Amino acid sequence: MSTFVVVIIAIIALLVGAAGGFFLARKYMQDYFKKNPPVNEDMLRMMMMSMGQKPSEKKVRQMMQQMKNQGDK
């Protein structure tokens, strides 16, 4: 085989591997977030109580909004 054919096969294999890895990683992360969702309001209340704060509904919603805004940036 000529060197040109080997280089072309290597480039094609690299592109296929990168695309396959991307989609596998994407699928894995989607499944992970379904099983282990990010922080929700109940978790936030428990964290606030463990820190000695009394979680009012206003504080919980305010912190959730701040976390959402932080994630959007």
Residue, then its C-alpha position, 0 to 999 in steps of 0.5 A: m500500500s502506498t503512504f497516501v492510502v495509509v494516511i487517508i485511512a488514518i484520517i477517516a478512522l480518526l474522524v469516525g472515532a471522534a464522531g462516535g466518541f462524541f455521540l457515546a459521551r452525549k448519550y452517557m451524559q443524558d442517561y446520567f442526568k436522568k438518573n442523577p438530576p441536578v439540584n432541585e428545590d427539595m435538595l436545596r431546602m435540605m442543604m439550607m437546613s443542614m447549614g442552620q438556615k430556615p428555608s423560606e419559599k422565597k429564599v429557595r426560589q431566589m436561590m434556584q433562580q440564581m443557579k438557573n441564571q448562573g447555568d445560562k451564562 
